[in-house]
Amino acid sequence: MKIGLFGGSFNPPHNGHVNSVISIKKKLGLDLIYVVPNLQNPLKAPTEGPTPEQRLEMTRLAFENYGKEIIVSDIEILRSGPSYTIDTLKDIKKLHPKAEVFLILGLDLLEEIHHWKDYKNIFSEAHLILTSRPGLHIPENKDELPGFIKEIILDYEFNIIELTTGKRIEFLSLKDVEASSTEVRKLLRIGKSVEKFLPLSVESYIKSNGLYKNLGHKIGDYKKFTLFCAQQLENKKALQLRAFDLSKLSAPTEYTIICSGTSTRHTTSLGETLIQAIKEEYNVYPQSTEGADTGRWMVIDYGSLMVHVFYDFIRQEYGLEKLWKDGVELSLK
C-alpha cells in the first residue's frame, strides 16, 4: 500500500493545493493521501485569520468531491502544541504499519527542512516527493542541492535521488496553478474576486463566516498605529528607524516602517517583540509574516501597514527607501 502525506496551513485551501494532490495521486499511483492541516507551524508566527477548526472545515470542503482515497485528517489539530512533521509521519505509520509512505512537499521547502524537528529521521521514515513551484526549477545535479542532502546521497539519476537511508527523493513537475494562500488572503481582504483561485464551496464558507476581513475594524487609525509600532521598535533599540505615509502613492500599503537590527538574533527579536506588543494592545495578529526563519530580514503585514526589519547590511541591498522617496516621512520622536 502506498500512502501520501500532504500537510500545511491551508489558510485558505486553494486550487493549487487541490491540483497538487490530485496530480500526485495519479502520477505516483497512491492508494491514499492524507491531507493534514496543521495546528501551528513552529517556524512561523501566528497570523490573524480563521481558527484551526475553520481551516480544517475549509480543507474538507475543498476535497469533498474527490473520493474516499483522499482523507482530510484532524490529527495535527487534535494534537496539542506545535505541529511537527516527524510526529505526524510516525502517527500515520502506526495506522498503516506495512505501508510505503510518501511525504509531499513543495520544492520551496527543500531549503528549510534542516530547521525541522528531527529532520534527519524524516529521511528514514518516508520517501520525499518535491513538487515544482512557480519561479523555482528542479535541481539538475548534485551541486544544486543543500549540503544536508548531499551527505546522504547514494545515487542521483534524472529526477530521483536514492538515499543511504533506504528511501528516495523524487522531483515531480506539475502543471502549476498560479495561486498562493498569502495572495488569496490579500485579495479577500480588499474585496477582489478569488473565483479562479478557490473551490466554490470554500469561497462560500469564507463569505458566510465572515473570514479574512480587513484589519482596519480592529486597528482603526493607521497613522496612530504606525507611530505605536515605531515606538515599540525604538524601545528594542532598532537602528535607522524610519516611517512613511504612502497613502498618496500607488503602493500596496498606506504606511510602512523600515528599521535594522544589529544581528540576525536582534532582527528576529525586533519582529517577534513587535508582534507580541500589537497583540497585547490591539488584540490582532499580522495578516502574514515572511523571513522570520532566517533572521536576515522580516516583513510583517498588517494590511495598511507593512513593517520591514532587516539585518543591517542586508538592508543596503534592497534600498527600499528609494521606492518611497515621494512619500511623506513621519516624524518619530
HUMO-V509289 format. One record per pair of residues at least 6 apart in sequence whose ideal C-beta (glycine too) atoms are under 6 Angstrom apart, sorted by the first residue. I is the first residue (numbers start at 1). J is the second residue. Records with the same first field share a line. If there is no record, write none. Layout:
I = J ; J
This chain:
1 = 31 ; 99
2 = 30 ; 31 ; 100
3 = 32 ; 96 ; 99 ; 101
4 = 30 ; 33 ; 102 ; 104
5 = 34 ; 92 ; 103
6 = 21 ; 33 ; 35 ; 104
7 = 36
9 = 38
10 = 37 ; 55 ; 59
11 = 49 ; 55 ; 181
12 = 58 ; 202
13 = 58 ; 59 ; 62
14 = 179 ; 184 ; 197 ; 198
15 = 177 ; 179 ; 197
16 = 177 ; 179
18 = 62
19 = 177
20 = 131
21 = 33
23 = 174
24 = 104
25 = 33
32 = 69
33 = 70
34 = 71 ; 73
35 = 72
36 = 73 ; 75 ; 76
37 = 55 ; 56 ; 59
38 = 76 ; 83
39 = 52 ; 76 ; 77 ; 83
40 = 82
42 = 82
43 = 293
45 = 275 ; 289 ; 292
46 = 285
47 = 285 ; 286 ; 288
48 = 284 ; 285 ; 287
50 = 211
52 = 77
56 = 74 ; 77
58 = 202 ; 205
59 = 72
60 = 72
61 = 201 ; 202 ; 205
62 = 199 ; 202
63 = 70 ; 72
75 = 91
76 = 83 ; 88
84 = 117
85 = 116
86 = 117 ; 118 ; 121 ; 122
89 = 125 ; 126
101 = 126
102 = 127 ; 129
103 = 126 ; 128
104 = 129
105 = 130
106 = 131 ; 133
107 = 130 ; 132 ; 133 ; 136
108 = 133 ; 136
110 = 130
113 = 119
114 = 148
123 = 163 ; 165 ; 167
124 = 165
127 = 167 ; 168
128 = 169
129 = 170 ; 172
130 = 171
131 = 172 ; 174
132 = 173 ; 174
134 = 176 ; 178
138 = 171
139 = 145
142 = 156
152 = 163 ; 164
153 = 161
154 = 162 ; 163 ; 164
155 = 162
159 = 171
160 = 168 ; 170
161 = 169
162 = 168
179 = 197
182 = 288
184 = 194 ; 197
185 = 212
187 = 194
188 = 194 ; 212
189 = 212 ; 214
214 = 303
215 = 284 ; 302 ; 303
218 = 284
219 = 225 ; 282
222 = 254 ; 255 ; 304 ; 305
226 = 243 ; 255 ; 305
229 = 257
230 = 243 ; 257 ; 332
232 = 274 ; 277
233 = 241 ; 259 ; 270
234 = 241
236 = 270 ; 273
238 = 259 ; 270
239 = 260
240 = 260
241 = 259
242 = 258
243 = 257 ; 330 ; 332
244 = 256 ; 324 ; 327 ; 329
245 = 255 ; 327 ; 328
246 = 254 ; 327
247 = 254
249 = 326 ; 327
253 = 304 ; 306
254 = 304
255 = 305
256 = 306
257 = 307
258 = 308 ; 320
259 = 309
260 = 310 ; 312 ; 315
261 = 267 ; 270 ; 311
264 = 295 ; 311
267 = 295 ; 309 ; 311
268 = 295
270 = 309
271 = 298 ; 300 ; 309
286 = 300 ; 301 ; 302
287 = 301 ; 303
288 = 301
289 = 300
290 = 299
291 = 297 ; 298 ; 299
292 = 298
296 = 311 ; 314
297 = 310 ; 314
298 = 309
299 = 308
300 = 307
